[in-house]
Amino acid sequence: MLERERIIEIVVAVFAVALMIGVMIGIGSIHGGHDSVLSSEGAELLVWAIVGFIVLLTAVGVGLAYVMNEPGDGLEDEDAETQSPA
């Protein structure tokens, strides 16, 4: 059985990819010509959609790293380890 954290990561990744595919299909259906050629405006929107997808996945990755951070994972602040209690 998969761990809870792994299931959350899979669901978030599948949602992000489904959102990207939906955006691509939307751009293609709105800006596609009769001969299945994308207009220049549609091509520009497609590039921005890809850039947005990269930014979205970066934000999701950073967000998941902070949300799922457990003290034993080694992701905590190094200053907290070097400071001794007074």
Beta strands, then each sheet from edge to edge (+ up, - down):
end
